[in-house]
Amino acid sequence: MALVRQRRQLPHLTLPLDHFALRLPPQPQPQPQPAAAPSTSTSDARLSDYERISVLGHGNGGTVYKARHRRSAQPLALKLFAAGDLSAAREAEILMLVADAPHVVRLHAVIPSASAIAAGEAPAALALELMPGGSLAGLLHRLGRPMGERPIAAVARQALLGLAALHALRVVHRDLKPSNLLLGADGEVKIADFGAGKVLRRRLDPCASYVGTAAYMSPERFDPEAYSGDYDPYAADVWSLGVAILELYLGHFPLLPEGQRPDWAALMCAICFGEAPEPPAAASKEFRDFVARCLEKKAGQRASVAELLEHPFVAERDAAGAQQALAALVAEAEQGDRSSPTASRAGYN
């Protein structure tokens, strides 16, 4: 508890009332070009190669822009980092390591190039895959209502597949939340924003440092001293996913009463000392059990990603149908945006 008390004054531990949502408008498909699309193998990528169109939001350590590669006309998201930002090199390293992982946002280019970074130059920007459906935080806000179990199952399954690929590469995300889960128009879900991530050099590497959003931290990460004997670096990502999944079902952050400001003291009491949140009785038995398995207070008793992929809530559901249900919500939100030009795009930090 001494360590927890010392953190009381840290300004970054409060959850912003508005989630960051990487709100990405639909883009027309570019015509085939003879020039190759930008990629992580590009050796001479420059910031001038990209035209910035508009601000999409703010992620760990940087501002994200909707942009276009000037030569190929490829639409993308461009994340610019502040000079000297320590998360920039970490995020670039992780995204290059997980380049072929499913359900993870693709890295197109590192600016300056990977070779320059290897020579000691810090990244200035990352050119990333553009996800036209925006973030789940943004979708929830734009819909103005909670999501049903069927589309939530699609989110859970795809996020778990992404986590399985990351964990197989010994990568932990450490900041999984609705604003870091991005959507394609077809209901595809991808994990984004690795500014708080870490590559473990061995399975039980310590990674309890206070990075990420406090509201979605597991008990053992929020107060590592109290939970030091019960530690699994991958289990924290499972907790965060459980909180995010329950938030989609309820329509609001689930660890505090709706409308309560999520300040540090309230979060500490809820996460470390309160009972784990539960779905309402109206939820299906499968969904209630899935959430309970994610939100075990003790990391050693929490379900693993592999176990959750076999859980009936995910495994016994028509995956294609669930993804179509999610795609329908994305289309509904887009239609609402078009019919209400002044509609808020809230969810951005």
N, C-alpha and C positions, 0 to 999 in steps of 0.2 A: 504493500500500500504506500510505502514511502515514495517509491518511484512514481506511482500514480498521482500522489499529491503534488510532486514536483512539476507535473505536466499541466496543472490547473491553469496556468497563465499562458500556455502556448496558443497563439491565435489561430493556427491552422487546424485545430481539433474540432471546430464547430462545423456542423453540416449546413451549407448554404440553404436558405429557404427555397431557392430555385435550383434544381439540378442542372448541371451542364448537359445539354443535349446537342450532340453533333448533328444539327438539323441540315440535312442534305437534300435539296430539291431535286426532282427527277431531271435527268439530262438526256438529250437526244443522243442516239448512238452516232459516234463520229464515223465519217466515211473512211474506208480503208486508205491508208497512206503508205507511200513507199518507205518513209522513215520508220525506223524501229521505235516501239514504245519505250519510254524510259524504264530502266530496271536497275536493280542493285548492282549490276555488273558495269553500269555506265561509269567510265573512268574520269570524265571531265564535266560532270553535272555542275551547273552554275545556277544561282538564284535567278539570273536574267533569262534562263530558259523557260521560266514559268510566268504566266500572266495571272496576277491575283484579281479575283472578281469581287468577292465579298467575304466578310468575316462570318465564320460558322460558329465559333465559340472558343472556349479556352480549356485546354487540357492540362495535365501535369507539366508545368514548366514552360508552356508555350501557347501561342495563339494559332488557331486553326482557320485557314482560309479555303473557301471554294476557289479552285484555280484551274488553269488549263496549260498543258505543255504546248509551247508555241509552235514547235515544228510538227508534231503529230496531231495536234488538236485534241489530245486525250484529256478528258475531264478527270480531276483528281482532287484530293484534299492535301493542302500544303500546311505543315505544322512548323512554324517559326519559333525558335528558342531565343530566350534572352541570352546575352553574352555571358559566358561563363557558367551557364546552367549545368549543374552536375548530372541532371537526369537525362540530358540529351544523348550523351555517349552510351549510357545504360540502355535507353530505349532503342537506339540504333543497333547496339550489339544484340539485343534480344530479338528484334524483328529480323535481322539477318540470320540468326540461328534458327528461327522458326519459320523460315520463308515458305516451306512446303506444307506447313501444318494446316489441317482443315479447320474451318470456322474461326480463323484468325485473320484480321485485316492485313492485306498484302502491302508490303513495302515496295515502292517502285524505284526510289532513288534516295541516296543520302547526299546531302549538299553541305560542305564539300564531299567529295567521293570517299568511298570506303578506304581507298589507298591513302588519302590525305589524313583520315582519322587514324589509320595505322601508324602514320608518321607523327602523331601527337596533336593533330589539329582537331579541335572540338567541332561537332556538327553544328551547322547554322540552321538547317531545316531538314525535314523529312517529307518526301513526296509519297503520299499514301493513297490506297484505294478509296474511291468515293462510293459511299453507300447511300443510295437514293432514298431509302426509307427513314433516314435519321436514326436517332437513338430510341431505345425503349422508354426512357424518361420523357422524351419529347412526344412519343406516340401516346403515352398515358395522358399527358397534359392536353394534347390536341383532341383526343377522344372525349375527354371530360367525364370518364366513367372507368370503373375497374374492368379488367379483362377476364374472360371466362377460362375455364380449365383447359379447354381444347387448344387454343392458341398458346396458353402458358406451357402446356406440355411440349409444344414445338420449341419454345424458347429453352426450356430445361434440357431437352435432348441435345440440341445443337450446342448450347453452352457447355454441357458435359463432354461432348465430343471434342470441343476445342480445348477444354481443360485437360482431358486425357492426353491429347497430343502435346500440350505444353509440359505437363508433369512428366511424360515419358522422356522429354528433353531436359528434365530437372529445372524447369522454369516455373516460378510461382508468380502470379499476377499481383496479388496484395492490394488491389483496388477495384475488385469486381463490384459493379453496381449498375443500375439501369442506364445511366448515362454513358457507360463504357461498353454497352452491348448494342451494336449497330445492326440495322436492318436493310436487306435488299427488297426490291419491289415484289419479289417472288416469295417473301417470307423467310429468306435465308437470314441467319443470325451469325454475327462475327464479333469476336472479342477484340477490343481496341484499347489504346492508351496504356503503354507499358512503362510509363515514367516512374512508377513505383515498383516495377517488377524486379526480380532477382534471378540470376542463374546460380543454382546451388552447385558447389564443387563436389559435394557428396550428399547423400540422401538426407542426413540429419544436420546439415549446416544450419546454424542459428540464423533466423531471419525475422526476429521479433522487433526490429527497429521500427520506430514510430513514423511510418510513411503510409500514405494512402488516406482515405476518408474515414475519420473516426467512427462515424455512424454505422459503417458496414464491417468494422473490425470484429474479429472473434474475441471471446473473453481472454484467451491466452495471449493474444496480441495486444489487447487493450491494457491488460495488467499482467505482463509476463512474469513478474515476481511471484504472484499468487498461483500461477499455473505452470511454474517452471518444471514440475515433475511430470507434466502431461502435455507433451509437445510433439507435433507432427507438422512440418512446414507446409504440407499440401492441404491439411485439414482446414486451414484458415480460409482458403478459396472456396471450400464447400460451404462453410458458414455464410460467407458473403453472398454466394449464389442463393442460399436458402432465404436470406433476408430480402434479396431482390425479387425472388419468385413470389414471396408472400406480399410484397409491396404491389406487384402487378395485380394480384387477386383482390387486395383491399382497396387499392386506389390511393394509398397514402403510406408513408413510412411506418412500418409495423411495430417498432419497439417502443413507441411513445403514443399517448393518446393523440388523436387527430387534432391538429392545430397547436399542439404544444411546441414551443421553440426547442429545437434539439441542441441545447448548449452542452458544454462539457460535463457538468455535474449530472444532468439528467441522463446523458448517454452512459456515463460511468455506472450509475445506479442500475439502469435498465440492462446493460450488457453484462456487467460483472456480478450483480447481486440479485437482479430480478429473475422471474421465471421466463423461460424461453417463450416467445410469442407463438400462438397457435392460430390456425384458420378457424373461422366460425363453424358452428355445428352443421350449417347448411352445406359445407364443402363435402366432397366425396371422401370416403374412407381412405382411398388410395392417395389423394392429394394431402390429406391431413397427415398420413404416415410419412409421405415423402418429405414434407416440410419438417416434421419432427426428427427424421433421420439426419437432415441437414443441420438442424439447430440444437443438437446435443451440446450441452454446455461444456462437457469434457471432450477434448479433442480425440482422445483414444477411443471414445464410444461413438464418435461421429461416423456416419457412413462414408466410405471411400467413393471416388468418382466411378470406379468400376462397378461397385455395388449399386450405385444409384442408376447407372445405365441399365441394370437388370431389374430395377424396381417396376412393379406393375403400372405405376402412373405414367412411366415413359415407355417401357418395353411392350406393354399390352395394348398400346394405342396405335391406330393407323397413322404412321409418321407422315405420309404424304397428305392425308386429310387434315392433320393438325397444322401442317405448314401452310396449306391452302387457307385455313381459317385465319392464320396470322397474316397472310398476304391480303386477305379481305379487309382486315382492320387497317393495314397500311393504306390500301386503296380508299377506304372510307375517310381516313384522316386527310389524304390528299384531296379528295373531293370537297371536304369541308374547308380546306385552305383556299381552294379555287372559288368557292361560293361566298366566302367571307374574306375579302381582301385585307381587312383590318384585323383579322384573327391573330391573336398573340402567338408568337413562336417561343413562348416561355419554356423554361427548362435549360436555358443557357446560363452559365455562370457569368 
